[in-house]
Every structure is written in structure tokens, then in C-alpha cells.
Amino acid sequence: MEKQLLSIWNRLILIAAGMLVAFLSFGQTATQIELTGTTTNLEATYNVATVVDPNLVITSNGTINGFRVQISQSYTTGDVLGFTGTLPSGVTQAFNTTTGVLSFTGSATAQQWQTLLRTVRFTSTSSVCYPTARTITFTAGTVYYNPLTGHY
């Protein structure tokens, strides 16, 4: 089986709530989020689901509204992001095959997001070997990461 390299870059994003303080069923919406994880290469075998980062750590000062996991560099037709965890109550998910983004919509605590996102898996279902390293980015909230500019 042919192998591909994944370059995993976990990003940190701060979400500012400004002057508005929103309260959800979990409590106050986060104004600060810290995301740390592995920034090493991971080998992925063709058509085998590989966990992206089982050591991801997420902390915040409130609930987090949404998360995006994106193949942000070298996304190739046949690349798929999925997960094996249980969605927190009120959270839904969708994978966009055009953009390579796995979107989670809804509010959950940092611990709930951490538990779920530690189960995210990468699979390449293409029978053609693409040796180009992929970059997978985790982003809190509903913004998209642009790897060309490094901006959200």
C-alpha cells in the first residue's frame, strides 16, 4: 500500500465576544480559546482511517460555538475527514468534499470539543498516490483558515 504524509498543524484562534456577553445552556460564550496539539508528520496508508491528533488539548473560558477541521494544504479529490466520537447534544456535522472542510455546528464545552476532535480521522480514498504532504488545521468558531495568507 502506498503511504502519504500528513503535516498536522494545529492552530490557535482567539474569539472575541466584544461587549456582548451571550449566555447559552452551558453558560457564557468563550472569549478566549487555547488549542494545542501535535505539529509533526503522520504517515497515512491508502484507504485506512488515521487519527489526526489524539493528544489535542482545548481550553476556554466558556462554551465554544462551532469548530472546523480543514485539509488546508494539498487537499486532493478522495481525501476525507471524519470522526468516530459522539456528537455533543445540539452539535451537527458535515464534510464538504469541494473544500475539504469538516464543519461542526453548535455549542459545546472545551472538554466536549476536545473529546470529539481527538477522534477526527483522515482517509485518502484515491487509488492514485499523492505524495504531497497535507496540512490539517483545527479552527474554533465558524471562520475559515486561508493557508495562502495565514489569515482567518
N, C-alpha and C positions, 0 to 999 in steps of 0.2 A: 504494500500500500504506500502511496505517495504521501509525504508529510509536508505540511505547511507551517510556517512560523507565524505566530500571533505576537504582536507587540502590544502589551497591555499598558495603557496609560490611564491611570485613574486621576481624574481632575477634581479640583475643589472649586465649588461655586458658592458664593455668598448671596443670599436672597434678602433684599432689603424690603421691609414692610412699610417704611416711611412713617408717617404719623398715624396711619390707620392700624389699629390692633384688632385683628379678627379672631373670633372665638369659634371653634368647631367642637364637635362632640368629644374630641380628645383634649381640647384645651387651646392654648394660644398658638397661633401660627409662628413657625420659626423665622427669626430674623438673622440667625447665624447657623450655618451648617458646615461641619467639617467632615471630609471624606478622605480616607487614606486607604491605600492598598498596595498591591504588588505592581512594580514597574519593570518587570523582567519579561523575557521572551518565554513563550509557552509553545510547545510543539503540539500540533493538532493533526490527527490522522484523518484521511479522507472518509467522509460519511460516518464519523464517530463523534458523538457529542462530547465536548471537552469543557469542563468547568472553567470559567474565565478567571475568577478570583475568589477562592473560598475563604480568604483572610481579610476581606473588605471590612473596614470599620467606619461606621457612620455615627456622628454625634450631632445634636442640635439642641437649641433652647426652646423647642416647641414642635408642633407637628409639621410635616413636610408635605406639600401639595404636589404630587406627581414626581416621576423620575423618568429619565430617558437613558437608554443604553444604546450606543451607536457605533457601528463599524465606520469610524470616521476617516480612515485612510485605507485605500486599496480595496474598497468594497467591490466584490465580484459577483456576478449572477451565480446563484447557487449557494451563496453564503447565507446562513440563517442564525439568528439569535433566538433562543427560547429559554425556558426555565422549568424547574421541577418542583419548586416550592408551592405553597398555598398562598393565594392572594389574600391580603388583609380584607376584612369586611369593607365594602364600598369602593374597592380598588378594581379597575378593569385593565386589560392589556390588549395590545395589538402590535403586530410586526408588519412594517411597511417594506415590501420586497423591492420597491423602487429606490428608497433612500437608505435602507439598511438600519432602520431605527426601530428598536423595541420600546414602545411607549407604555408607561403605566400611568393611569389617570385616577386621581382620588387622593384622599388624605390618610396618612398613617404616621405612627411614631418612628423615630430614628431606628429603634430596635426592630420594629416590624419591617422597615425597608432593608435593614442590614440582613436580617434572616432571609428575606426573599431574594435580594440581589446576590447573595452568596451562592445561589443556585443557578444563576444565569450561565447558559452554555452556548458555545459556538460550534457550528457544524458547517462543513463545506460539502454540499451535495453535488457539486460539479465533478464530472468524470475527467475533466481537464485539470492538470496540476498547475496551480498558480503559485509559484514560489515566493511571490511578493508578500512581505510581512503586512499583517493587518494591524490597525490600531483600534482598540475598543475603548470608548470613552463613556464614563458614567457621569450623568449630569442631574443634579437635583432641580426640580421645578419643571417648567414647560418650555424652556428655551432650547435652541439647537446650538451645538458646538460646530464652528466652521474651522476645519483643520488647516485651510489655506491661510487664514488670517490669525488663527489662535484666539478668536473672539467668540463670544456667545451671542 
